[in-house]
């Protein structure tokens, strides 16, 4: 048995006459039809069984769209807020989960208060976008917990450290501690608290299978990924062990050569900022799907990036998306 799971940032999915953030920012009916048509085409190309969505304002419109494409089950756990003076202007967004398999056991991801204290976050903490945590039951009766999240963005363009593969966790922590203590970046604090709360929630699942579909709003090798997955980040006395694997590294990767002489594998961007490509959209899997686990129930057979639209226009078209879509195919082992 095989299943395909994907993550899709829709980029302001707002049905007219509603606006996003500002009254002037809204679609005409013709634009809305064009955007929905492109989204349908993209979802059809992704050929998924399960999709996590970000930037969902018009939830019923997305539910109807997904059901037209065969996704019988659809879940949201929060309601987008509207402006106090104009209820046709949305001021917050949500995530959503669509599945061709039954969805059940929807639960909250609880705040991990020791992590809030650890990151020097003042005041009451809540997720920027409430994450989804739900079970899906497959044809083979296997139950998988699916998380969908959209972590705090750095909209204020505050200073945040950018790390490379060669940076150790100790080096990252040493630099980030100063930023946290001196309040350089409120967005980073928020994101690390969100990632840490997800880490401790997933850790309770132990050996049960789970998948995280997310717009991380942070880059490859970021400390956010350590907060999300690395035991050592949360307890310096532990060895580096990970409760999540980046599904990208679990499949046989094709070489992408923008230049004939370039032979190394280059990971494709899922978003651009000031012309520079970044990987912001991820599918993380639990160790029950890892190729290094002899007791794994399934392995990653394929990993695809649907990015033609952002390669053509790095800024992203509002009638399409400013993010690539990511799809992971899991091949289940026979019992």
N, C-alpha and C positions, 0 to 999 in steps of 0.2 A: 504494500500500500504506500502511496505517495501523497503528501499534501504540500501545498504552496502557501506561504504566508508572506504578507507584504506590509510596507508602511508607506503612507501617502499623505504628505502635507499639501492640502488643497489650495492654499493661498487665498484667503478671504472668501470663503464659501458663504456668500450672503445673498439671499433671494430678495429681489426688489419687491416692495419699495424701501426695504431696510438699507441702512448705510453701515459702514464699519468705521468707527472712531470719529469721523468727521461727516457732517451732513452731505457734503459734496461728493464723498466717496461712495458711490453706489453704481450698480449696473443698470443699463437700460434693459428692457425685455429682450431685445435682440442680442445684446452682449451676454445676458444670462443664458439664453438658449445655446449660444456659441460655447460658453464655458462648460455647461453641462454636457454638451455633445463631445467636447474634447475629453472630459473626465471619463465619460462612458467608454470612449475609444481606448483610453489609457488603461482603464480597469480590465477591459476585454483583452488587451495585449498582455497585461500582467498575468492573467489566467490563474488567479488566486482562489483559494478556498477560504482564507481568513485575511482580512485587511484591517490594520489600525490606521485611523485618520486623525490628522491634526488640522487646526484652524477651521473648526466646524462652528459656524454661527447658526445656520438654518438647518436644524437637526431633522425636522420632518421631511424637508426637501431631499436631504441626503439619504434618509431611510427609504423614501420612495424610489430614488434613483438606484440604490443598491438592490432593492427587491425586484426591480425591472430586470436586473442582470443576474438574478438567481440566488441572491444572498437573502435567504429566508429569515435569518436572525440578525437583529440589530440592537445595539445597546449604547446608551449614553448614561453618565452618572451625575451630570451637573447641568445647569441651565445657564446659557450666556446672559450676562447682565446688560441692561439697557441704560441709557443716559437718564439721569433723574429729571431732566427738563424736556426730554424728547424720547419717547419710547420707540421711535423708529431708527434710533442710532444705537448699535451694539458697541459696548465698551470692553467686553471680555469674550474670550473664545473657549471652546471645549474640544475634547477628543471624542472619538467614537470607535466602535468595533462592529464590523460586519462579518458574518460567517455563514457558510453553507451547512454548517453543522450546529447542533443545538448548543445554546449558551445557557449556563446556569451558575449558581453559587457566586453571585456578584457581591464583592466585599470591598470595604474601604481599605486603603493603605494608611496605616496609622503613623502619625508623627513619631519619630524616634527622638525623644526629648534630650537624651545625653548628647546627640549629634548637634542639636540646635545650640546647646551650651558650648560644645567643642568649637563651633565655628563663629562664636561671638555674635550671634544674631540676636538683636534686641527686639523686644515686643513679641506679639503673638505671631507664630509661624503658621502659614498654610501654603499648600501648593499653588503656584501661579496658575496652573491648569490641573484640576483634580484628575489623577490618573484612574484608569480602568483596571480592575483586577477581576477576571472572570474565568470560568472553566468552559472548555469546549469538549464535547464527547464525540470521538471519531467513529467511523464505521466498525473498526476493530475493537470498539468499546474502550480504547485507551482514552484517558482524560488528561488534558493538558491545561495548565493555568496560563492564561494570556494576560500580559500587562500591556497597556497602551499609555504612552506618556509623551508630553511635550514640555521639556524642562524650561526653566526661566531663561529668557533671552537677554542678551546684553544690549538692549535697545538704546540705553544711554551712551553706548560706546565708551564706557569706562575702561580704564587700563586693566588688562588681564594678561597674565603670563601665557606665552605660547611655548609649548615644549616639543621636543623632538624624541625620536625613538631611543636615542642614546642617553637621555636623562633618566636617572634612577628615581625611585619614589622618594628617597631621602633628599635628593636635590630639589625635587618638586616641592616637597613639604617645607624645606628651608626657605624657599622664595615665597611661597604662598602664605606662610604664617604671618609674615610682615604685612601683607595685603589684608589679611583677615583682622589682625589686631588693630591696625590703623585705619580700617574701614575704607580701603582704597576702592573696593568694588562690592556694592551691595548685591549686585546681580550674581556675582560669584558665590557669595555667602549663601544666597537663596538656593542656587543651583546645587551646591554641595550638600545643603540640608535635605533637599529633595532626593538627590541621588543616594544619600546615606539612609534615609527613611525607606527607600525602595530596597536597598541592600538588606537591611535587617528584616524587612517583610519577606523577601524572597528566601532569606536564609532559614526561616522557619519551615519552609517547604521541604528542606533537607534533600532527599533523593527523588522527590517527585519531579516530573518533567514540567518545565515552564519556559516561556519565551517572552522576551521584551521587544516590542515594536515601538520605535521612538524617533522623535526629532530631539536629539541630545542638546542642540544649541551650544555645542562645544566640539572641538576638533579632535582628530586622531592624537593619541598620546597625551590627552589632557588629564589633569588630575580628577576631573569629573568622572572619567572612566574608572579610575582607581577607587573613588568613593562608591561607585556603583557595583564594583565587582571584586575588589582585592581585599582579602582578609587583613593583610598587613597594614592597610591604610587605617583600619579601625582599631588595630591592636599591634603596636610596633614590636611586641615580643613574639609575634607569630611569623612564620615564613610566608613568602609571597605565594599564596594560593588563591584561586579565583573561583567564585561561585557562578560566574557567567563567562561565556566565551563569545567573542565577536565571530558571528557565523561566516564572515568573509574569509577568515583564516582557516576555516574548516573544510573548504573545498579546493579542488585543484584549479588554480587560477590561470587564466589565459594571459599571455604577455601582450600588453598594450604599448605599441611603439609609435609615438608621434614622430620619431626620427629613425631612419633605417639603422643607424649605428647604435641606437639605444636598446639594450638587451634586458635590462632589469624590468620587473613587473611594477607597473605604476597603478595605484588605486585611483579610480575615477572619482571626480568631485560630484557631490550631490547638491551643492549650492555654491554661489559666487558672491564675493563681497569686494567691491572696488576692483573688479577684474580678476581677483585671485580665487581659485577654486578651493573649496574645503569639503571635507566629509563631515556632515552634520547628522545624517540620517542612518540609523543603525538597526540591525536585527541581532539581538543577543540571545544566546541559547544556554540552557542549563547543561551541566556536565552529563546529564542523561542522554544528550545528543552528540557528545564529543567523540571524535574518531579515536581519541586516546583512551577512551573508557571501554574496557572489554565487555562491560555489562550494559552498554548503551542500547536503547530501544530503537533508535533511528540515527541516521547520519545525514549530513548535508551533502546532497547530490549536485546542487546547482545554486549559484548566487548571481543575480542579475541586477544591473543598474539601468533604469529607463531614463536616459538623460539627453536624448536628442534635442528636446525643446530648450534646455538651458545651454547646450553647446551652441545652438543657433543664436540664442539671446541670453547672455550671462545674467542680465538683470531679471529675467523671467517675465513672461507676459501675464498681466492680470487676468487675461482670458484663458490662461493655462495654469502654470505654477512656476514659482521661483525655486522649487526643489525638484530633484530627481526622485523617482520612486524606486524602492529597493524590494527585491523579492528573493526569498530563500526557499528552495525545495528540499523537503525532508523525505528520505526513503526509509520506511519502517522495515525492521527485520522480521522475518517470519518466525512465529513461535515454534 
